[in-house]
Every structure is written in C-alpha cells, then in structure tokens.
C-alpha cells in the first residue's frame, strides 16, 4: 500500500465518524429548535410532547443508520485491502 493509499484510507475512516457526529449534532439542534418552537406559546400539549418524542426517535434511527453505514464502509475497505494484498502476493510468488 502506498503512503497516499494509507493516508486516504485513514482519512476515510475518520471522516465518516466526524461526519456522523456533525450530522448527529445537527439533528439534535433541529430537534431542540422544534421543541422550543412548540413551547413558544407557553404551553406544551400532549401532541407537542408526542411530536418531540417522535423527532427524537427519528433522530435515533438515523444515527443508528449512520453507524451501520460506517461499519459497512469499513468492512468494504478492509475486504478491498485484503483482495489487493492477495493479488500482490499472487503476482510476486
């Protein structure tokens, strides 16, 4: 593996985690904003509480999807790396 490939693989794996964290923070900020808007009239109805809970559940599902996606990407990169190693070994041997 070249130095570029090594640093690109490292950046890709860390970039995904940072992006997920950024998306998670944006989702939380959006949910906080919606909750504040729903409370702006001074009252929080049962409907408001249900909507807030729904927003938080939706965000949790999206966050879990991001984690699964990161893990799938990492597994794919690892498999490609191993295939490349096997190809190199078969050529040199």
C-alpha positions as CSV (number, residue, x, y, z in Angstrom):
1,X,0.0,0.0,0.0
2,X,1.4,3.4,-0.9
3,X,1.7,6.3,1.5
4,X,-1.2,8.0,-0.3
5,X,-3.5,4.9,-0.1
6,X,-2.7,4.5,3.6
7,X,-3.5,8.1,4.5
8,X,-6.6,8.1,2.3
9,X,-7.9,5.0,4.0
10,X,-7.2,6.6,7.4
11,X,-8.9,9.8,6.4
12,X,-11.9,8.0,5.0
13,X,-12.5,6.0,8.2
14,X,-12.1,9.0,10.5
15,X,-14.0,11.3,8.1
16,X,-17.1,9.1,8.4
17,X,-17.1,9.3,12.1
18,X,-16.7,13.1,12.1
19,X,-19.4,13.5,9.6
20,X,-21.8,11.3,11.6
21,X,-21.0,13.3,14.7
22,X,-21.7,16.5,12.7
23,X,-25.0,15.1,11.4
24,X,-25.9,13.9,14.9
25,X,-25.3,17.4,16.4
26,X,-27.3,19.0,13.6
27,X,-30.2,16.6,14.2
28,X,-30.2,17.3,17.9
29,X,-30.0,21.1,17.3
30,X,-33.0,20.7,14.9
31,X,-35.0,18.8,17.5
32,X,-34.1,21.3,20.2
33,X,-35.3,24.1,17.9
34,X,-38.6,22.3,17.1
35,X,-39.2,21.7,20.9
36,X,-38.5,25.4,21.6
37,X,-40.9,26.4,18.9
38,X,-43.6,24.1,20.2
39,X,-43.2,25.6,23.7
40,X,-43.2,29.2,22.4
41,X,-47.0,29.6,23.1
42,X,-46.3,28.9,26.8
43,X,-48.0,25.5,26.8
44,X,-46.8,22.1,25.8
45,X,-49.7,19.9,24.8
46,X,-49.8,16.2,24.7
47,X,-49.5,16.5,20.9
48,X,-46.4,18.6,21.3
49,X,-44.8,16.0,23.6
50,X,-45.7,13.2,21.2
51,X,-44.1,15.2,18.3
52,X,-41.0,15.9,20.3
53,X,-40.7,12.2,21.2
54,X,-41.2,11.3,17.6
55,X,-38.5,13.7,16.5
56,X,-36.0,12.1,19.0
57,X,-36.9,8.6,17.9
58,X,-36.5,9.5,14.2
59,X,-33.1,11.0,15.0
60,X,-32.0,7.9,17.0
61,X,-32.9,5.7,14.0
62,X,-31.0,8.0,11.6
63,X,-28.0,7.9,14.0
64,X,-28.1,4.1,14.1
65,X,-28.3,4.0,10.3
66,X,-25.1,6.2,10.2
67,X,-23.3,3.8,12.4
68,X,-24.3,0.8,10.3
69,X,-23.3,2.6,7.2
70,X,-19.9,3.4,8.7
71,X,-19.4,-0.2,9.7
72,X,-20.3,-1.4,6.2
73,X,-17.9,1.1,4.6
74,X,-15.1,-0.1,6.9
75,X,-15.8,-3.7,6.1
76,X,-15.8,-3.0,2.4
77,X,-12.5,-1.1,2.7
78,X,-11.0,-4.0,4.7
79,X,-12.1,-6.5,2.1
80,X,-10.7,-4.5,-0.8
81,X,-7.4,-4.1,1.0
82,X,-7.2,-7.9,1.6
83,X,-8.1,-8.6,-2.0
84,X,-5.3,-6.2,-3.1
85,X,-2.9,-7.9,-0.8
86,X,-3.8,-11.3,-2.2
87,X,-3.4,-10.1,-5.7
88,X,0.0,-8.7,-4.9
89,X,1.1,-11.9,-3.2
90,X,0.0,-14.0,-6.2
91,X,1.9,-11.8,-8.6
92,X,5.2,-11.9,-6.6
93,X,5.1,-15.5,-5.8
